[in-house]
Structure formats: C-alpha cells, structure tokens
Amino acid sequence: MNTIVIALRKMVSFADADTQWHLVMVTAMLAIVPPILVVVAMQRWFVRGLVESEK
C-alpha cells in the first residue's frame, strides 16, 4: 500500500519516452477528487463557523 504521491512518483520513469503521461495525469486527477468533494460538502459549515459571532 502506497500513498498517492508515491504511486505517482513510481509511474514516472527517468526516460520521458517511457512515461505514459496520460495515465499519470488521470491518476492525479482522480486523486484530487475526494478532497474537492469534502470541501464542497463541508463549505456550508466552514463559512458558518467563520461568520458566527459567538465563539
């Protein structure tokens, strides 16, 4: 089991001709989807916490 950063690094070879960049980019795009979904889902509570006057 690897983190996504380590998996992406393993996908990139030292010779540019051997690297399948389309697979690297798809993996990177799929890796960013869960954090974006969390931000979109939780933004209502985040903004409410910022503008709430009582702390």
N, C-alpha and C positions, 0 to 999 in steps of 0.2 A: 504494500500500500504506500503510495507516494502522495505528496501534496500536488496540487495542480501546477505550481511553479516548477517543481522538479520534473514532473511529467512533460511539461512544455520544453524544458531545457534538454531532456533526453530525446525529444523529437527533432531538435535542430542539430544537424551534423556540422562538422567543421568545413566540409566542402559544400558550397552553396548549390552546386548542381545536384547533390544527393538529397537535399532537404525538400520535402513535399510541403511547401508553404501553405497551400490551400488547407491541408489537414491541421497545420499549426494554428492558422487563423480561425478555423471553425472551432477548434478546441478552446482557444482563448475566448471566443465569443460565447460559447456555451458556459464557460467558467464564470463570466461576468453576469449571467442572467440571474442566478439566485440572490446575489447582493442587491441587484437592482429591484427585484421583486420585494425584498424585505424593506427597502427604503420606500417604495411606492405604497406598500401596505401599511407601514408604520408612520408615514409622514403626518397624518392627522394628529396622532398623539404627540409627535415631536413638536409640531407647531403649537399645539395646545399647551405643552409644557414651557415653551418659550414665552408665550404671551400671557400666561396666567399670572395674576398679580400677587396672589398669596403663595408664600413659599415656606 
